[in-house]
Amino acid sequence: MGARKRQRQRACAQPPDIGKGPARALRGATLALICERPGHGYELAARLNHRLGPAWQIEAGDIYPILDQLHAAGLVRREEGHQRNVYHPNPPAYEAIERWHASVVRKEALRSDVRARLATVPHGRVDLALRILEDYHAELLDLIDATDEMPPGVKTWDGLLARVTHTGTDSYLKAEFAWIVDTQRRFIEFGEQIA
């Protein structure tokens, strides 16, 4: 048996997977929603935003590369509609979602843009650091404004899932606000010392 044939057999024997990398969570969530109900890019983006909360800020343009990857992996099929392509799950999609849900939750590195910028502010540029923090503060306020008001009672499974992700986002945003206040204080104190 040739090397290429063995390689093809190994590839065929591998269970379906959503892949690796930073977009893995979004690929998994997108595929899971397609398994719940087929949809087109704009509709899937709206469903993801509702389910995942405003911190994700997903646009249809973010979804199409994900849909192309899922299609290339054989997990979804694309059916051309009158105006939009509708994505449907292929049978391996359900197994891929089961494997994704059962896999170890990966702790994402704390690699935010604001932290990278603060870590590289030139020496003594307290004004620049404070401006970066103010911009980030404004971005967080926009996220809070974008948060849908959740009704007090949860009556559906989708409502419960949305509630859980939204409260997680709220907790994260509160912690970020506390971090901003503390970091601003530290920069102001440092600026006073060197003045």
VENDA-V662291 format. One line per field, one symbol per residue. psi: psi as a letter, one per 30 degrees, with the letter a starting at -180 (. if undefined). burial: # if it has 9 or more other ideal C-beta (glycine too) atoms within 8 Angstrom, else .. Layout:
psi->???
burial->???
This chain:
psi->kleeeeeeeeeffklklfaalfgeeeeeeeeeeeeekllleeeeeeeeeeeflffehkleffeeeeeeeeeefgflkkkkaeflkkkkklefeeeeeeeeeflkkkkkkihleeeeeefgklkfieeeeeeeeeeeeeeeeeeeefkkkklekkfleeeeeeeeeeeeeeeeeeeeeeeeeeeeeeeeeeeeef.
burial->.....#.........####...##.##########...###..##.###.######.#.#.###.##.###.#.##.##.....######.######.##.............#####..#....#.###.##..##..#..#...#...........#####.##.###.##..##..#..##..##.##....
